[in-house]
Amino acid sequence: MHHRPAPHRPHTFASSPLEELEQSFLALARAAAPLTLPADLVCDDPSEGTWPIDRIRTRLAHPSTRPELRARTWSEVVRRAHTLGEPWTVVAVAMTVPVLRRMLARLSRPAHLERQEVEQEALAAVTVALAEVDAADPGVDRELFGAADRAVHRLIYAARRRGEREAGEPMAHLGRLHATIDTQGDEHQVLMGAVRARVVDLAEAQLIARTRLHGEPMQQLAAERGVSMRQLYRHRGAAEQRLACHLRQHRPQ
């Protein structure tokens, strides 16, 4: 019997920072020698031995898990992150993903603030807080989630203030901005004109065009350029601010 070869699957980039972290976490949980934790952290049966970390997380996030078991599990995960380092730091941050997804889904964010940027801000806050929390604190998970919640609300507040300052000229989407100022030519011509005027450089124009106009994921460009997504978001935001200012100054009278 001849077996048809499996179809080639091209490499795809994670759709979001949360998804990228999730892929790393699941790789640790489903490897040939999976990363495990004692099952009795989240259940009362010591005969269960050890469970892969994804099964531990599923039980940890389940509403039926008693608070004392939840606190015990979080303390152990944070302790390992502090004392053993990687990959337990990744595990500790990834343990927050189910709750972060629910938390971020309830948020109302400005249209020009991308979901990926909010996710990146939440994960950055959790990572910073993880290094500072006391593993013995029974409320260590609340500390991590509280840090993420405060960070994303600060980000959303700042984005709304920027939007108010730019009322009527939403710089976050070049096509809408271009239509507002009624500049001749399409969005690509506007960008090339800004390059010629030295308002943005060619790399910045390409970044705006590829992500805003063509919908390419930030994750892909960050990998190409060897920088973090957070850095690239800020780089694009600064370029768009200069572009918006330039277009306002040169609008037809």
C-alpha positions in Angstrom: 0.0 0.0 0.0 1.3 3.4 -1.0 0.9 6.2 1.5 0.3 9.7 0.2 2.9 12.1 1.7 1.6 14.6 4.1 1.0 18.0 2.5 3.6 20.6 3.1 2.4 23.2 5.6 4.1 26.6 5.3 5.3 28.2 8.4 2.8 30.6 9.9 3.3 33.3 12.5 1.3 33.4 15.7 -1.8 35.6 15.3 -1.1 37.4 18.6 1.3 37.7 21.5 -1.0 35.5 23.6 -1.1 32.9 20.9 2.7 33.0 20.5 3.1 32.3 24.2 0.4 29.6 24.1 2.4 27.8 21.4 5.5 27.9 23.5 3.6 26.6 26.5 2.0 23.7 24.7 5.3 22.7 23.1 6.6 22.2 26.7 3.5 20.4 27.7 3.4 18.0 24.7 7.0 17.3 24.1 8.3 13.7 24.2 9.3 14.4 27.8 6.6 16.8 28.8 7.1 19.4 31.6 5.1 18.3 34.6 3.9 19.2 38.0 2.7 17.1 40.9 -1.0 16.4 40.3 -1.9 16.8 44.0 -1.3 20.5 43.7 -4.7 20.7 42.1 -6.4 17.6 43.3 -6.7 15.6 46.5 -5.4 12.3 45.2 -1.7 11.8 45.8 -1.7 8.6 43.7 -2.2 10.7 40.5 1.6 11.3 40.3 2.4 14.1 38.0 0.5 15.8 35.2 1.6 17.7 32.2 1.5 21.5 32.8 -1.4 22.0 30.4 -3.6 19.6 32.3 -2.5 21.4 35.5 -3.5 24.7 34.0 -6.9 23.4 32.9 -7.7 22.2 36.4 -6.2 25.4 37.9 -8.6 27.6 35.8 -11.7 25.4 36.5 -14.3 27.1 38.8 -14.6 23.9 40.9 -10.9 24.1 42.0 -10.8 25.1 45.7 -9.1 28.4 46.5 -6.5 26.7 48.7 -5.5 24.4 45.9 -5.3 27.3 43.5 -3.1 29.3 45.9 -0.8 26.2 46.4 -0.4 25.7 42.7 0.4 29.3 41.9 2.9 29.4 44.8 4.8 26.4 43.4 4.8 27.7 39.8 6.1 31.1 40.9 8.7 29.5 43.2 10.0 27.4 40.3 10.1 30.5 38.1 12.1 32.4 40.7 14.5 29.6 41.6 14.9 27.6 38.3 14.3 30.3 35.7 13.5 29.1 32.2 11.4 27.4 31.1 9.4 27.9 34.3 9.2 31.7 33.7 7.4 30.9 30.5 5.2 28.5 32.3 4.3 30.9 35.0 3.3 33.7 32.5 1.5 31.2 30.3 -0.6 30.0 33.3 -2.3 33.5 33.2 -3.4 33.1 29.6 -6.9 31.7 30.1 -7.8 34.5 32.6 -6.1 37.2 30.5 -8.2 36.1 27.5 -11.4 36.5 29.4 -10.2 39.8 30.9 -9.2 41.4 27.6 -12.3 40.2 25.8 -14.4 42.3 28.2 -12.4 45.5 27.6 -13.6 48.3 25.4 -10.7 49.7 23.5 -10.4 52.5 20.9 -10.6 51.3 17.3 -7.0 52.5 16.6 -5.5 50.5 19.5 -4.8 47.0 18.1 -5.6 43.9 20.1 -2.0 42.7 19.7 -0.7 45.8 21.4 -3.1 45.4 24.4 -2.0 41.7 24.7 1.6 42.6 24.6 1.1 45.2 27.3 -0.7 42.7 29.6 2.0 40.1 29.2 4.8 42.6 29.8 3.1 43.7 33.0 2.7 40.0 34.2 6.4 39.3 33.4 7.5 42.3 35.4 5.2 41.5 38.3 6.3 37.9 38.3 9.8 38.9 39.2 8.6 41.0 42.1 5.9 38.9 43.8 6.3 36.8 46.9 5.8 33.1 46.0 4.5 32.4 49.5 1.7 35.0 49.1 -1.6 33.2 48.9 -2.8 35.9 46.6 0.1 35.8 44.1 -2.3 35.2 41.2 -4.3 38.3 42.0 -1.1 40.3 42.1 -0.2 39.1 38.5 -3.7 39.7 37.1 -4.0 43.0 38.9 -0.7 44.2 37.3 -2.0 43.2 33.8 -5.4 44.9 34.4 -3.7 48.2 35.5 -1.3 48.2 32.6 -3.9 47.7 29.9 -6.2 50.3 31.4 -3.4 52.8 31.4 -2.7 51.9 27.8 -6.4 52.3 26.8 -6.6 55.6 28.7 -3.6 57.0 26.9 -4.9 55.8 23.5 -8.2 57.5 24.1 -6.4 60.8 25.1 -4.4 60.6 21.9 -7.6 60.0 19.9 -9.2 63.0 21.5 -6.2 65.2 20.6 -6.4 64.0 17.0 -10.2 64.2 16.8 -11.4 64.2 13.2 -8.0 63.1 11.9 -7.5 59.5 13.2 -3.8 58.9 12.4 -4.1 55.2 13.4 -5.5 54.3 10.0 -3.7 55.9 7.1 -6.6 55.4 4.7 -9.1 57.2 6.9 -6.5 60.0 7.6 -5.8 60.4 3.9 -9.5 60.7 3.1 -10.0 63.2 5.9 -7.4 65.6 4.6 -8.5 65.1 0.9 -4.9 64.7 -0.4 -4.6 63.8 -4.1 -3.4 60.3 -4.9 -3.7 57.0 -3.0 -2.3 56.0 0.3 0.9 54.6 -1.2 1.6 57.9 -2.9 1.0 59.8 0.3 3.6 57.6 2.0 6.1 58.0 -0.8 5.6 61.8 -0.6 6.3 61.7 3.1 9.5 59.7 2.4 10.7 62.3 -0.2 9.9 65.1 2.4 12.0 63.1 5.0 9.0 63.0 7.3 9.4 59.2 7.6 12.1 57.0 6.2 11.6 54.1 3.7 11.6 51.4 6.4 8.9 53.3 8.4 6.8 53.8 5.2 7.1 50.1 4.5 6.1 49.3 8.1 3.0 51.4 7.8 2.0 50.2 4.4 2.5 46.5 5.1 0.6 46.5 8.5 -2.0 49.2 7.9 -2.8 48.9 4.2 -2.0 45.2 3.5 -2.9 43.7 6.9 0.4 41.8 7.4 0.8 40.7 11.1 3.2 42.7 13.3 4.6 39.3 14.5 5.9 38.6 11.0 7.6 42.0 10.6 9.1 41.9 14.1 10.7 38.5 13.3 12.0 39.9 10.0 13.6 42.9 11.6 14.8 41.2 14.7 13.0 43.4 17.2 10.2 42.9 19.7 6.6 43.5 18.7 6.4 46.1 21.5 9.3 48.0 20.0 7.8 47.8 16.6 4.4 49.1 17.7 6.1 52.1 19.3 8.2 52.7 16.3 5.2 52.7 14.0 3.2 54.9 16.4 6.0 57.6 16.3 6.2 57.5 12.5 2.4 57.8 12.2 2.4 60.8 14.6 5.0 62.6 12.4 3.0 61.7 9.3 -0.2 63.0 10.7 1.4 66.3 11.7 2.9 66.7 8.2 -0.4 66.0 6.5 -2.2 68.5 8.7 0.3 71.2 7.9 0.0 70.5 4.2 -3.7 70.1 3.8 -5.3 72.2 1.0 -6.7 75.5 2.2 
